[in-house]
Amino acid sequence: MGTAGTGTTTRARQAGTRSTTTPAAPAAPSTTTRDRTTEPPPRTAAAEPDSYTRRVSPSSPIRAARGVRDILPGERAAWALVERAARETALRHGYQEIETPVIEPVELIERGVGSDSDAGGKELYRLEPHGEQDGREAGEQRSRLVLRPEATAGIVRAYFEGGLNQGPQPVRLFTLGPMFRHDRPQAGRFRQFYQFDVEVIGDPSAAYDAEVIEVSWGWLAGLGLEGLTLDLNSIGDHTCRPAYLERLREYYGPLRDRLHPDCQRRFEENPLRLLDCKEARCQPFKAGAPKITDHLCAPCAAAFEEVKSLLDAAGLEYRLDPFLVRGLDYYTRTVFEIQHEALGGAQNALGGGGRYDGLAAALGCPDTPGVGFAGGIDRVVTVLEGERGTVQPAAAADLVVLPMDEGLDRAAAQVGRLGRQAVPTAVDYSRRSLKAKMRSADRAGARRVAIMNSDEAARQVVQLRNLVTGEQSEVSWDDLPGALR
C-alpha cells in the first residue's frame, strides 16, 4: 500500500544474476572529487560511464549515494520502538508477518501500481541484467526487474503464488521493509525509505476497511503521537467512476493549458489523479472540481456509510475530504490518509491506504478484493522524536570485561562468556591503560566492569565494580553470573 515517503530488509533472490541499478530518470550528480592529477584514458563507447560512475581520487572518501542514508546505532532506538509498535499492533489484530523480495518483475509494478503513476513510471528503479539468468535458455527473453516502490502488489502476488488464496479467507498480512523511488531528495523524503504495510485480502466487506484504519491509527496513537488527523473519502468503483471521470474531464478541459505539465499528461491518462496533484498552481482549480462522493453508485455509497458508521462506533474522529484520491492506480472505494500537524506542505501524510478490489485481476490473478495501509516509518520516527525528543538507546553492554595485562585474551574471553549468561557483556581487548578502558566503558553506558590482572586470572577471579555506585568486590568466575543477576 503506497504512501508518500516511508525495518526489516527483505532478501532478494538473485542467483545467477548480475545487475546494476539505473533509475527511470537520471539522478542528479553525486558530490564527488575527480582526480585532477592523472590524465584519464580516452573514453570509448563501451567504457563510457553511466550517471552513477565517477572517478574519485584515492584520497577522497567514498560517500553514500545521493538520496539515501545510514541509520546509525544511536538512531536505531527510535526506529526499533516504531517497528516494535507496528509489529505488536498487527499481531494483536490477528495479522501474520510476510516477507517479499525487494526485486519484482517490472510488469507487476506497471500493471499493479500503474505505469502512469509516479511510483510506477518516472520514479521506478530498473535493474539491468547481464548474461544468462537463473538457468534460462540463451534464446529466452530476459525478465525485466525493478526495485519495489511499494509493497501491496508484491504481497498480492505472493498471496496467489504461495497458495494463500486456498486457505481460510480473508488473509491478514503485514510486513516492514525498504521501498525505493527515484524522487528528488528533500527533507523527510528519501530514495530508499521504509514502510509498515498491512493487507486484508479475500473479502469485500467494508468492515475490513474500518479494521485496517483502526490498525493504522492504533499504531500511531499507541506511540503517543499527538496532532493526528484522519482524512477519509470514497472514489467509487468501475460502475460509477467512469461517469465521474467524464465530468472531471469536462471541468478540467478548459483549464488544461494552465495546468502543470504532469497534470496535462494526467488529464489524458488518468484524470482522477488530477485531484492528487500537489503543485501550487493547480490547487485553485481542484477546489472547484466536481466531488466524486456526489456521484457514487448505490453499493459504493452504502459501503462508505458502513465504514463511517464503524469508525464512529470505534470512537475514531475523521475528516471527510472529497478530493482525497491517493497516488496509486489500484484504489477503489475507501481511501484514507493519516496526517500530522508537524509535517507541513504537500508531504504531510504519515501513511494512508484504501481498498483495491481490482488489483488482483490487473495482475492476471482471479478477481479478489483487498484493502490495506502503508505507513512511512522514516516520517513517524521524525515526528516521534520531534514530540518526545531523541530516544536514548540502551547500552550495548551492561558489563565490560577489562583485562589489565597482555596475554589475558583467552581468560577475558572466558569471563565474557560467563557474563553473557546473565547480561549483555563485551570484552575490551585493546592495549590501552586501565584508566582509558574504564573511561570508555563508562561513556558507552556500561553499568559494571570486571577488572582482571594476571594474578587474578590465574586464581579465576575478577574485581567486579559498579560504575554507578563505585562499589567493588572480588567475585570468582563461577559466581559471576549469579552476581550479575
KEVEX-549668 format. One record per residue: x, y, z of N, C-alpha, C in turn. Coordinates in steps of 0.05 Angstrom, whole numbers, padded with zeros to 5 digits, always signed. Each point is the difference from the previous one (the first is absolute). Layout:
% residues N
XYZXYZXYZ...
% end
This chain:
% residues 485
+00017-00024+00000-00017+00024+00000+00017+00024+00000+00001+00016-00021+00019+00022-00003-00007+00023+00018+00021+00015+00007-00004+00024+00016+00022+00020-00007-00005+00025+00006+00019+00020-00007+00024-00003+00019+00023-00006-00012+00025-00001+00015+00001-00020+00023+00010-00027+00007+00003-00017+00023+00023-00016-00003+00063-00134+00127+00002-00006-00027+00013-00026-00005-00012-00016-00003+00011-00026-00007+00005+00000-00030+00024-00008-00008+00007+00000-00028-00007-00027-00012-00014+00000-00022-00008-00024-00014+00022-00010-00018+00007-00026+00002+00021-00011-00016-00010-00006-00028+00013+00011-00020-00008-00004-00028+00014-00025-00011-00014-00015-00016+00012-00024-00012+00013+00008-00027+00027-00002-00001+00014+00010-00023+00019-00021-00011-00005-00025+00005+00019-00021-00009+00005+00002-00030+00026+00002-00007+00007-00001-00028-00004+00026-00015-00006+00022+00015-00006+00025-00014+00018+00022+00011+00013+00015-00018+00015+00023+00007-00015+00024-00011-00005+00020+00018-00016+00022-00008+00012+00026+00009-00005+00021-00016+00007+00027+00009-00025+00016+00000-00003+00018+00019-00025+00015+00004+00001+00026-00016-00020+00005-00016-00003+00025-00013-00029+00009+00003-00005+00025+00006-00027+00010+00004-00014+00005-00026-00026+00004+00003-00015+00007-00024+00007+00028-00010+00009+00018+00018+00009+00026-00008+00028+00003+00011+00018+00014-00014+00028+00002+00010+00001+00016+00026+00018-00009+00018+00003+00013+00026+00017+00024-00003-00004+00020+00018+00018+00022+00001+00027-00010+00009+00022+00012-00011+00026-00011+00006+00007+00001+00029+00013-00021+00010+00009+00000+00028+00024+00018+00002+00004+00010+00024+00023+00018+00005+00025-00017+00004+00018+00000-00019+00025-00015+00002+00023+00017-00008+00024-00009+00005+00024+00014-00008+00014-00015-00022+00004+00012-00023+00013-00013-00021+00030+00002+00003+00014-00020-00010+00030-00001+00001+00010+00019-00022+00012+00022+00009+00010+00020-00019+00030-00003-00005+00013-00020+00012+00028-00004-00003+00008-00020-00021-00020-00016-00009+00006-00022-00019-00018+00004-00024+00013+00000-00023-00016+00003-00025-00016-00025-00005-00026+00002-00002-00016-00024-00004+00004-00012-00028-00002-00026-00002+00003-00013-00027-00023+00008-00018+00005-00001-00026-00021+00007-00019-00025-00017+00004-00023+00012-00001-00025-00015+00004-00008-00013-00026-00012-00023+00002-00012-00013-00022-00029-00004+00006-00015-00007-00020-00029-00003+00004-00005-00022+00021+00016-00021-00001-00004-00022+00019+00007+00008+00028+00019+00019+00003+00010+00007+00027-00013+00025+00010-00019+00012-00014-00013+00024+00009-00015-00005+00025+00006+00015+00022-00013-00005+00025-00029+00009+00000-00016-00013+00016-00028+00009+00003-00001+00022+00020-00024+00009+00007-00003+00024+00017+00008-00006+00029+00005-00025+00007+00008-00007+00027+00030-00005+00003+00015+00000-00022+00028-00006+00000+00016+00026+00001+00018+00002+00020+00016+00024+00002+00029-00009+00007+00020+00014-00013+00027-00005+00008+00006+00016+00024+00007-00013+00022+00004+00013+00026+00029-00003+00007+00012+00022+00010+00028-00001+00009+00003-00020+00022+00022-00015+00000+00004-00019+00022+00000+00013+00028+00006+00026+00001+00000+00014+00026-00027+00009+00008-00020-00002-00017-00027+00008+00007-00017-00023+00010-00013+00002+00023-00016-00022+00010-00025-00004-00017-00008-00024-00004-00025-00007-00014-00023+00005+00018-00020+00014-00009-00023+00007+00015-00025-00015-00010-00020+00001+00017-00025-00013-00008-00012+00013-00025-00016-00016-00015-00013+00011-00024-00019+00022+00008-00005+00018-00018-00019+00022+00004-00028-00011+00006-00013+00012+00020-00027-00007+00005-00004-00024+00019+00022-00012+00010-00003-00021+00019+00017+00007+00025-00003-00015+00021+00014+00007+00025+00004-00025+00016+00019+00002+00019+00005-00021+00019-00017+00006+00025-00009-00021+00013-00013+00002+00026+00019-00011+00021+00013+00018+00014+00022-00007+00018-00011-00012+00026+00018-00014+00015-00010-00012+00025-00014+00018+00019+00009+00025+00002-00013+00019+00018-00028+00008-00009-00006-00003-00026-00027+00006-00011-00018-00024+00000+00011-00024+00002-00016-00024-00003-00020-00004+00023+00005+00012+00023-00018-00003+00023-00028+00010-00008-00002+00023-00013-00026+00011-00008-00012-00018-00021+00016-00009-00019-00010-00017-00021-00011-00027+00012+00016-00011+00018-00009-00025+00012-00026+00003+00015-00003+00023+00014-00025+00005+00014-00024+00002-00019+00003+00014-00022-00021+00002-00020-00006-00027-00013+00020-00015-00007-00004-00026-00012-00012-00020+00019+00008+00001+00025-00011-00018+00020-00030+00006+00004-00007+00026+00001-00028+00007+00004-00016-00009-00024+00011+00002-00024-00014-00009-00024-00006-00030+00000+00022-00014+00007-00003-00030+00000-00020-00009+00022+00002+00012+00023-00018-00008+00022-00029+00008-00006-00004+00023-00013-00028+00008-00007-00011-00020-00020+00015-00007-00020-00010-00019-00021-00006-00027+00012+00018-00010+00017-00004-00026+00012-00024-00001+00018-00005+00022+00015-00023+00001+00017-00026-00002-00015+00000+00009-00025-00024-00001-00017-00001-00025-00017+00017-00019+00004-00001-00025-00015+00013+00000-00027+00019+00018-00004+00015+00001-00026+00025-00017+00002+00007-00012-00023+00024-00017-00001+00022+00015-00016+00025-00004+00008+00021+00014-00014+00009-00015-00025+00006+00015-00021+00008-00011-00025+00024+00016-00010+00018-00013-00014+00024+00013-00012-00002-00005-00030+00002+00021-00016+00001-00003-00029+00025+00013-00010+00010-00008-00024+00025+00011-00011-00002+00030-00005+00023+00013+00002+00001+00029-00008+00002+00002-00030+00006-00022-00014+00001-00001-00029-00025-00014-00011-00014+00013-00018-00024-00011-00012+00001+00004-00030-00016-00016-00015-00002+00004-00029-00012+00028-00006+00010+00013-00020-00010+00027-00006-00030-00001-00007-00009-00022-00012-00028-00001-00007-00018+00001+00025+00009-00011+00022-00016+00000+00024-00005+00029+00009+00020+00017-00002-00002+00027+00009-00016+00017-00020+00007-00004-00026-00013+00017-00020-00030-00007-00002-00007-00025+00003-00029-00007-00002-00014+00003+00027+00015-00002+00022-00013+00003+00026-00001+00028+00010+00023+00013+00001+00002+00027+00010-00010+00020-00021+00006-00007-00026-00007+00018-00022+00024+00014-00012+00005-00005-00025+00023+00012-00013-00002+00030-00003-00025+00011+00002-00004+00029-00002+00003+00014+00027+00002-00016+00022+00005+00012+00026+00030+00005+00003+00007+00019+00019+00028+00006+00004+00015-00025+00010-00012-00015+00018+00014-00023+00012+00004-00022-00021-00018-00003-00019+00003-00020-00020+00012+00009-00026+00008+00026-00001+00011+00011-00024+00027+00013+00004+00000+00026+00002+00026+00015+00000+00016-00005+00026-00013-00009+00021+00015-00004+00025+00009-00029+00004-00005-00017-00020+00006-00028+00003+00030-00006-00005+00012-00015+00018+00027-00010-00003+00000-00026-00016+00012+00000-00023+00001-00023-00017+00028-00013+00002+00000-00027-00001+00025-00015+00001+00008-00010-00028+00025+00002-00006+00010-00009-00026+00014-00027+00003-00012-00022-00009+00012-00027+00003+00022-00003-00021+00020-00017+00007+00022-00006-00018+00003-00030-00004+00002-00009-00024+00005-00028-00005-00025-00017+00004+00003-00027+00000-00022-00018+00005-00008+00001+00029-00026-00003+00005-00011+00002+00026-00012-00026+00009+00006-00007+00025-00015-00022+00014-00003-00025-00017+00020-00007-00016-00002-00024-00015-00018+00002-00025-00007+00024-00008-00017+00002-00023+00015-00007-00025-00015-00009-00020+00013-00005-00026+00009+00026-00012+00021-00002-00016+00013+00024-00011-00020+00017-00016-00018-00013-00014-00018+00015-00018-00025+00010+00014-00004-00007+00026-00024+00008+00014+00002+00029+00008-00023+00014-00002+00000+00028+00006+00006+00005+00030+00018+00019+00005+00007+00007+00027-00024+00014+00014-00003-00007+00026-00021+00014+00015+00012+00027+00008-00017+00020+00001+00007+00027+00009-00007+00003+00029+00018+00009+00015-00004+00002+00029+00002+00029+00010-00013+00005+00022+00001+00027+00012+00002-00003+00031+00009+00022+00013-00002+00001+00029-00028+00009+00007-00012-00013+00019-00028+00005+00006-00004+00029+00011-00020+00014-00011-00006+00027+00011-00021-00001+00022-00013-00022+00003-00020-00004+00021-00003-00030+00004-00015-00008+00020-00001-00029+00007-00026-00014-00008-00021+00014-00005-00026-00013-00004+00000-00019-00024+00009+00009-00023-00001-00017-00024+00016-00026+00005+00023+00002+00013+00016-00024+00005-00014-00019+00020-00014+00011+00019-00014-00017+00020-00023-00014-00014-00015+00014-00017-00022-00013-00015+00011-00022-00018+00023+00005-00013+00013-00021-00016+00006-00025+00018+00012+00005+00023+00008-00022+00018-00025-00014+00011-00021+00014+00004-00025-00012+00009-00010-00022-00019+00002+00005-00026-00008-00021-00019+00023-00020-00005+00024+00010-00004+00022-00018-00007+00006-00019+00023-00005+00008+00025+00005-00017+00023-00024-00016+00008-00022+00002-00014-00023-00016+00006-00016+00009+00024+00004+00025+00009-00015+00010+00023-00029+00003-00007-00006+00003-00025-00028+00003-00009-00016-00026+00003+00015-00022+00005-00014-00026+00003-00007-00006+00029+00009+00017+00019-00006-00005+00028-00024+00017+00010-00003+00001+00026-00022+00016+00011+00002+00029-00008-00022+00012-00006-00001+00028-00010-00015+00018+00020+00006+00025+00002+00022+00014-00013+00027-00006+00013+00021+00007-00014+00027-00003+00011+00011+00027+00008+00008+00002+00026+00010+00025+00011+00031-00002+00000+00013+00019-00013+00029-00001-00002+00012+00028+00006+00026-00001+00009+00014+00026+00004+00030-00005-00006+00013+00022-00006+00029-00001-00005+00012+00026+00007+00026+00000+00006+00016+00024+00004+00025-00002-00017+00007+00021-00014+00023-00002-00017+00005+00025-00017+00022-00001-00016+00007+00022-00017-00015+00001-00027-00006+00023-00009-00011+00005-00027+00019+00020-00014-00004+00003-00026+00019+00016-00016-00014+00017-00020+00005+00026+00000-00011+00018-00021+00021+00021-00007+00003+00004-00026+00020+00019-00009-00013+00028+00000-00005+00010+00024-00012+00026+00003+00021+00021+00006-00007+00025-00002+00019+00021+00008+00004+00000+00030+00025-00004+00010+00005-00001+00029-00008+00026+00013-00013-00001+00022-00007+00023+00016-00005-00008+00029-00005+00019+00017-00004-00007+00028-00023-00020+00003+00006-00022+00014-00020-00020+00005-00007-00018-00024+00015+00002-00022-00007-00015-00024+00027-00011-00011+00002-00027+00000+00024-00013-00008-00005-00019-00023+00021-00007-00015-00003-00018-00022-00002-00029+00009+00011-00006+00023-00006-00025+00014-00013+00008+00026-00025-00009+00003-00016+00007+00024-00013-00026+00010-00012+00002+00024-00010-00024+00013-00029+00003+00006-00015-00022-00002-00028+00000+00004-00009-00023+00018-00022+00006+00015-00015-00021+00014-00025-00004-00017-00005-00024-00009-00021-00006-00020-00018-00022+00011-00026+00005+00000-00020-00020+00009-00020-00004-00023-00009-00025-00004-00018-00007-00021-00021-00021+00010-00025+00003-00009-00020-00020+00004-00010-00008-00028+00005-00025-00008-00006-00008-00027-00021-00023+00001-00021+00002-00017-00018-00022-00003-00028+00004+00010-00008+00025+00007-00028+00005+00009-00007+00029-00007-00024+00005-00011-00007+00027-00009-00013+00017+00022-00004-00011+00024-00015+00014+00021+00013+00026+00007-00017+00021+00002+00010+00027+00007+00010+00000+00029-00007-00020+00016+00009-00002+00028+00030-00003+00001+00012-00013-00021+00029-00003+00000+00014+00027-00007-00014+00017-00015+00010+00027-00004+00004+00014+00027-00021-00001+00016+00000+00013+00026+00022-00013+00018+00003-00027-00002+00020-00013+00017+00028+00009-00007+00006+00002-00026+00026+00009-00009+00006+00028+00010-00020+00017-00001+00003+00027+00010+00005+00000+00030-00014-00017+00014+00004-00002+00029+00028-00011+00007+00010-00019-00016+00027-00010+00005+00020+00022-00004-00002+00015-00022+00019+00021-00006-00001+00022+00020-00024+00008+00008-00003+00021+00020+00011-00010+00027-00006-00025+00007+00010-00011+00025+00030-00001+00002+00013-00005-00022+00030+00000-00001+00010+00028+00007-00010+00020-00012+00010+00027+00004-00008+00011+00027-00025-00004+00007-00009+00010+00026+00014-00015+00022+00005-00026-00004+00014-00015+00020+00028+00009+00006+00012+00014-00019+00027+00012+00004-00002+00026+00016-00025+00009+00006-00004+00024+00015+00001+00025-00017-00002-00003-00027+00001+00024-00017-00026+00016+00003+00004+00026+00000-00023+00019+00001-00001+00015-00026-00022+00014-00004-00002+00016-00025-00006-00016-00024-00012-00024+00003-00007-00017-00023-00027+00007-00011-00003-00002-00026-00026+00005-00013-00005-00022-00020-00024-00011+00000-00008-00021-00019-00018+00012-00021+00009-00001-00025-00016+00009-00023-00012-00024-00015-00025+00003-00008-00014-00023-00011-00016+00008-00025-00001-00019-00019-00016+00005-00024-00007-00027-00013-00018+00001-00019-00005-00023-00018+00003+00009-00029+00014-00016-00016+00004+00008-00028-00015-00018-00019-00021-00015+00011-00017-00016-00017+00014-00024-00011-00012-00012-00021+00011-00024-00012-00005+00001-00030+00003-00023-00013-00002-00001-00029-00029+00006-00010-00019-00001+00019-00028+00006-00008-00005+00029-00002+00008+00015+00020-00007+00029+00001+00023+00018-00007+00024-00009+00001+00022+00018-00005+00002+00010-00029-00005-00017-00020+00003+00010-00027-00017+00025-00006-00025+00001+00010-00016+00023-00005+00012+00025+00014+00010-00005+00024+00013+00022+00015+00024+00011-00015+00016-00018-00012+00024+00008-00014-00007+00018-00024-00023-00006-00012-00008+00017-00023-00007+00028+00011-00013+00001+00023-00006+00026+00012+00026+00015+00006+00020-00015+00009+00025+00012+00007+00014+00011-00025-00001-00015-00022+00012+00009-00025-00014+00026-00010-00027+00000+00003-00015+00023-00009+00008+00025+00016+00005-00004+00026+00008+00023+00017+00028+00009-00006+00019-00018-00003+00028+00007-00004+00007+00007-00028-00017-00008-00019+00006+00005-00028+00008+00029-00006-00017+00019+00007+00007+00028-00006+00024+00010+00016+00008-00014+00021+00023+00009+00016+00026-00014-00007-00001-00017-00019+00022-00018-00005+00026+00014-00005+00000+00021-00016+00025+00014-00006+00012+00015+00024-00015+00003+00021+00009+00014+00024+00010-00019+00021-00002-00026-00005+00008-00020+00019+00030-00005-00001+00011-00011+00021+00027-00009+00001+00004-00021-00022+00024-00002-00013+00004-00020-00022-00007-00028+00008+00006-00008+00025-00007-00027+00009-00030-00004+00000-00015+00021+00007-00029-00002+00001-00012+00000-00028+00013+00013-00018-00009-00001-00028+00002-00028-00010+00021-00014+00008+00002-00029-00008-00021-00016+00015-00005+00005+00025-00020-00015+00015-00028+00004-00011-00005+00024-00011-00026+00005-00012-00007-00021-00021+00021-00008-00015-00005-00020-00021+00001-00028+00011+00018-00006+00018+00005-00028+00008-00018-00009+00024-00003+00017+00020-00016-00007+00024-00009+00026+00013-00022+00011-00008-00008+00026+00010-00006+00000+00030-00006-00023+00012-00004-00001+00029+00024+00010+00015+00024-00005-00011+00024+00008+00014+00005+00030-00002-00016+00015-00014+00001+00029+00001-00006+00010+00028-00016-00015+00014-00007+00008+00028+00022-00007+00019+00020-00015-00008+00022-00007+00017+00024+00019-00004-00003+00019-00017+00022+00018-00007+00006+00018+00025+00026+00003+00005+00009+00017+00022+00012+00026-00009+00000+00005-00026+00011+00025-00011-00018+00024+00008+00013+00021+00009-00015+00024+00009-00017+00012-00022+00009-00001-00024-00015+00013-00022-00026-00014-00007-00002-00026+00008-00024-00015-00006-00021+00000+00023+00008+00009+00023-00018-00002+00023-00026+00017-00003+00001+00024-00011-00025+00015-00003-00020-00015-00018+00010-00014-00020-00018-00014-00019-00013-00024+00014+00016-00014+00017-00011-00023+00014-00023+00007+00018+00001+00024+00012-00020+00008+00019-00028+00001-00013-00001+00006-00026-00026+00002-00013-00008-00025-00015+00016-00021+00002-00006-00025-00015-00025-00014+00011-00014-00015-00017-00023-00016+00011+00010-00021+00020-00017-00005+00020+00007-00019+00022-00010-00028-00007+00018-00019+00002-00008-00027-00007-00021-00012+00019+00000+00009+00024-00020-00010+00019-00029+00008-00008-00002+00019-00018-00027+00007-00010-00008-00018-00024+00018-00018-00008-00005-00016-00024+00003-00030+00006+00000-00008+00025+00003-00029+00006-00025-00016-00007+00004-00024-00009-00022-00018-00004-00010-00010+00027-00024-00013+00001-00012-00007+00025+00018-00019+00016+00012-00021-00011+00017-00018+00016+00024+00015+00011+00013+00017-00015+00023+00015+00010-00008+00019+00022-00023+00013-00003-00010+00019+00021-00006-00015+00025-00013-00024-00003-00006-00016+00024+00025-00010+00014+00020-00008-00015+00025-00009+00012+00014+00023+00015-00001+00024-00012+00012+00023+00013-00014+00007+00026-00026-00002+00000-00016+00005+00025+00007-00020+00021+00004-00025-00007+00007-00020+00019+00028+00005+00012+00019+00008-00016+00026+00007+00010-00002+00022+00021-00014+00021-00007-00003+00023+00018-00014-00008+00026-00020-00017-00002-00015-00009+00023+00018-00016+00019+00017-00018-00012+00018-00016+00017+00022+00017+00013+00009+00020-00014+00020+00018+00012-00012+00016+00022-00025+00009-00004-00014+00014+00022-00003-00018+00024-00007-00025-00004-00003-00019+00022+00027-00005+00015+00022+00002-00015+00026-00004+00012+00011+00025+00013-00015+00022-00002+00009+00025+00012+00022+00014-00015+00004-00006-00026+00020+00012-00016-00011+00024-00015+00011+00024+00006-00009+00023-00015+00013+00001-00027-00014+00010-00020+00011+00002-00027-00011+00025-00013+00014+00007-00021-00007+00024-00016-00006-00009-00028-00023+00007-00011-00007-00008-00027+00014+00019-00020+00014-00012-00019+00015+00015-00020-00009-00011-00027-00018+00014-00014-00010-00011-00026+00021+00000-00022+00023+00013+00004+00021+00000-00020+00023-00018+00006-00002-00016+00021+00021-00019+00007-00002-00024-00018+00020-00006-00016-00001-00022-00019+00024-00019+00003+00022+00008+00015+00024-00015+00002+00015-00001-00027+00025-00009+00000+00016+00003-00024+00003-00024-00018-00011-00023+00008+00004-00025-00016-00026-00008-00013+00002-00014-00022-00023-00005-00018-00018-00022+00010+00008-00016+00019-00016-00024+00006-00022+00005+00020-00003+00024+00010-00020+00005+00021-00029+00000-00011-00018-00010+00017-00029+00002-00005-00014+00005+00026-00022+00013-00002-00017+00006+00024+00016+00015+00022+00003-00012+00023+00011+00014+00023+00030+00007-00004+00006+00025+00005+00028+00009+00001+00003+00018+00025+00023-00001+00012+00004+00016+00025+00030+00007+00003+00005+00021+00015+00027+00009+00007+00000+00008+00029+00022-00005+00014+00004+00011+00027+00023+00020-00002-00007+00024+00008+00019+00023-00002+00008+00009+00028+00022+00015+00000+00010+00011+00025+00005+00030-00003-00007+00015+00020+00002+00029-00003+00028+00010-00003+00020-00016+00009+00028+00009-00001+00011-00002-00028-00013-00016-00018+00010-00003-00027-00015+00019-00018+00013+00022-00006-00014+00020-00017+00003-00006-00029-00014+00016-00016+00002-00002-00029-00014-00024-00011+00009-00008-00024-00013-00022-00014+00006-00027+00012+00023-00003+00013+00008-00026+00011-00007-00001+00030-00025+00000+00007-00008+00001+00028-00013-00026+00009+00000-00020-00016-00013-00026+00008+00020-00018+00013-00008-00012+00023+00016-00021+00012-00006-00027-00013-00023-00002-00013-00007-00025-00013-00028+00002-00012-00008-00021-00014-00026+00000-00012-00005-00026-00014-00024-00003-00010-00007-00025-00014-00028+00001-00010-00011-00024-00003-00027-00003-00010-00005-00027-00012-00023-00002-00014-00009-00025-00012+00011-00002-00029+00006-00024-00008+00011-00005-00027-00012-00025-00013-00026+00000-00003-00014-00024-00010+00008-00009-00028+00011+00018-00016+00007-00008-00027+00029-00007-00004+00017+00001+00021+00028-00004-00004+00007-00028-00008-00012-00020+00013+00007-00028-00007-00005-00006-00029-00023+00009-00010-00007-00005-00028+00020+00014-00019+00009+00024+00008+00019+00015-00016+00027-00015-00002+00006-00016+00020+00024-00016+00000-00003-00027-00013-00023-00005-00012-00005-00026-00013-00009-00022+00018-00008+00007+00024-00009-00020+00020-00030+00001+00002-00013-00020+00013-00029+00001+00003-00008+00025+00014-00023+00011-00008-00010+00025+00012-00005-00004+00030+00015+00015+00016-00001-00004+00029+00002+00027+00014-00018+00006+00019+00000+00026+00013+00023+00001+00021+00007+00025+00006+00021+00005+00020-00001+00028+00010+00012+00004+00024+00002+00027+00011+00025+00001+00017+00013+00023+00002+00025+00001+00015+00009+00028+00006+00023+00002+00013+00011+00025+00009+00030-00002-00001+00014+00023-00005+00029+00002+00003+00007+00025+00014+00017-00003+00020+00009+00023+00016+00030+00005-00004+00007+00025-00001+00028+00007-00004+00016+00000+00026+00017-00020+00004+00015-00003+00025+00019+00024+00003+00013+00009-00021+00018+00023+00001-00014+00024+00012-00023+00006-00010-00015+00023+00009-00010-00003+00029-00009-00024+00006-00010-00005+00027+00022+00004+00021+00024-00010-00007+00023+00005+00018+00006+00029+00003-00001+00015-00021+00005+00029+00001-00020+00014+00018-00026-00007-00003-00021+00012+00016+00003-00008+00029+00006-00026+00005+00003-00010+00027+00022+00015+00015+00023+00003-00013+00022+00014+00013-00006+00030+00003-00016+00011-00018-00008+00028+00003-00018+00005+00024-00016-00020+00006-00018+00003+00023+00013-00009+00026+00016-00021+00000+00010-00012+00024+00030+00005+00004+00014+00012-00019+00028+00002+00001+00014-00025-00009+00026+00000-00001+00016-00023-00009-00005-00024+00018-00006-00022-00012-00004-00025+00014+00028-00011+00007+00006-00002+00025+00027-00009+00008+00003-00030-00003+00021-00009-00014+00004-00029-00003+00010-00012+00026-00007-00025+00004+00011-00015+00023+00030-00004-00005+00014-00003+00023+00029-00005-00003+00004-00026-00014+00021-00001-00017+00006-00024-00015+00007-00023+00018+00013+00006+00022+00008-00021+00019-00005+00010+00029-00011-00017+00017-00003+00006+00028+00026-00003+00015+00016-00020-00008+00025-00006+00012+00022+00001-00021+00023+00012+00007+00024+00000-00018+00023-00013+00016+00012-00020-00012+00023-00014+00012+00025+00015-00008+00017+00007+00021+00024+00016-00005+00025-00015+00009+00013-00015-00017+00025-00012+00007+00022+00021+00001+00016-00001+00021+00020+00021+00005+00027-00006-00013+00007-00026-00003+00027-00007-00010-00002-00014-00027+00022-00001-00014+00001-00014-00025-00001-00030+00005-00009-00015-00020-00002-00029+00002-00025-00010+00015-00019+00018+00004-00025-00008+00015-00024-00002-00018+00004+00000-00027-00023-00001-00018-00017-00025+00005+00013-00023+00003-00015-00024+00003-00016+00000+00026+00012+00009+00022-00014+00002+00026-00023+00020-00002+00005+00023-00013-00020+00021-00002-00024-00010-00017+00006-00015-00021-00022-00012-00016-00017-00019+00016+00012-00016+00017-00015-00018+00017-00017+00015+00020+00011+00021+00012-00016+00017+00018-00024+00012-00015+00005+00009-00025-00021+00011-00016-00023-00021-00004+00008-00025-00006-00020-00021-00004-00017-00004+00025+00013+00000+00023-00015-00003+00025-00018+00024+00005+00010+00024-00005-00017+00023+00004-00025+00000-00017+00002-00010-00025-00023+00000-00018-00021-00020+00009+00005-00017+00019-00021-00017+00011-00020+00016+00015+00008+00025+00008-00018+00017+00016-00007+00026-00013+00019+00013-00013-00005+00027-00011+00016+00003-00026-00007+00020-00017+00017+00005-00024+00028+00008+00009+00020-00013-00011+00027+00004+00009+00019+00004-00023+00018+00019+00002+00021+00005-00020+00027-00003+00013+00020-00006-00016+00028-00002+00010+00016+00022-00014+00015+00015+00015+00018+00020-00011+00028-00012-00003+00007-00008-00025+00025-00014-00005+00022+00020-00007-00006+00026+00001+00020+00020-00008+00024+00000+00019+00022+00013-00009+00024+00002+00017+00001+00027+00014-00022+00013+00004-00001+00025+00014+00004-00004+00030+00005+00023+00013+00002-00001+00029-00026-00007+00013+00000-00009+00025-00024-00006+00014-00018+00024+00003+00013+00023+00005-00015+00025+00003-00016+00006-00026+00014-00003-00023-00013+00005-00026-00023-00020-00005+00005-00025+00008-00021-00020-00004-00024+00006+00018+00005+00009+00024-00022+00006+00019-00016+00024-00011+00014+00020-00010-00014+00023-00011-00017-00007-00024+00011-00018-00018-00015-00009-00023-00025-00015+00007+00002-00018+00020-00023-00016+00009-00021+00018+00012+00008+00020+00015-00019+00019+00011-00015+00016-00021+00015+00010-00020-00012+00015-00022-00019-00017-00017+00006-00026-00001-00018-00018-00016-00025-00007+00015-00002+00008+00026-00024-00005+00015-00001-00026+00016+00023-00013+00002+00001-00025+00016-00004+00006+00029-00014-00017+00014-00005+00004+00029+00022-00013+00017+00013-00020-00011+00020-00014+00016+00024-00008-00018+00023-00003+00014+00024-00010-00014+00011-00023+00017+00013-00019-00014+00014-00022+00013+00030+00003-00006+00015+00008+00021+00029+00006-00003+00016-00024+00008+00021-00006-00015+00015-00024+00005+00029+00003-00009+00019-00005+00019+00028-00001-00008+00010-00029-00002+00025-00004-00005+00010-00027-00004-00004-00018+00024+00006+00011+00024-00003-00016+00024-00029-00008+00004-00018+00019-00004-00029-00006+00003-00010-00020-00021+00011+00002-00024-00007-00020-00020+00009-00028+00008+00023-00001+00012+00010-00027+00009-00018-00011+00022-00010+00017+00017-00018-00008+00021-00029-00002-00009-00006+00007-00024-00027+00000-00012-00019+00017+00016+00008+00025+00005-00017+00019+00014+00002+00027-00016-00020+00017+00004+00001+00027-00011-00008+00020+00021+00007+00025-00004-00010+00022+00017-00024+00012-00014-00024-00005+00011-00025+00009-00012-00007+00027+00012+00001+00021-00016-00005+00027+00009-00026+00011-00013-00016+00013+00017-00025+00013-00009+00008+00029-00007-00003+00007-00024+00008+00027-00009-00019+00022+00009-00024-00008+00009-00019+00020+00010+00005+00006+00029+00004-00021+00017+00003+00004+00028+00030+00001+00009+00017-00011-00017+00028-00002+00007+00008-00024+00017-00020-00016+00008+00005-00024+00016+00016-00020-00016+00018-00014+00014+00017-00020-00014+00004-00023+00019+00000-00025-00012+00005-00024+00016+00012-00021-00018+00015-00018+00013+00012-00022-00015-00020-00022-00003-00002-00010-00025-00020-00021-00006+00014-00022-00016-00005-00025+00007+00011-00022-00016-00014-00002-00026+00014-00012-00020-00012-00004-00026-00027-00015+00002+00001-00021+00016-00024-00017+00002-00024+00015+00012+00005+00019+00017-00021+00015+00013-00008+00025-00015+00014+00006-00022-00005+00025-00014-00029+00002-00011-00011-00021-00014-00027+00003-00010-00020+00007+00022+00002-00014+00023-00018+00006+00022+00003+00028+00011+00025+00010+00001+00004+00027+00011-00011+00021-00019-00002-00006-00025-00010+00019-00020-00030+00001-00002-00014-00021+00010-00029-00001-00004-00014+00018+00021
% end
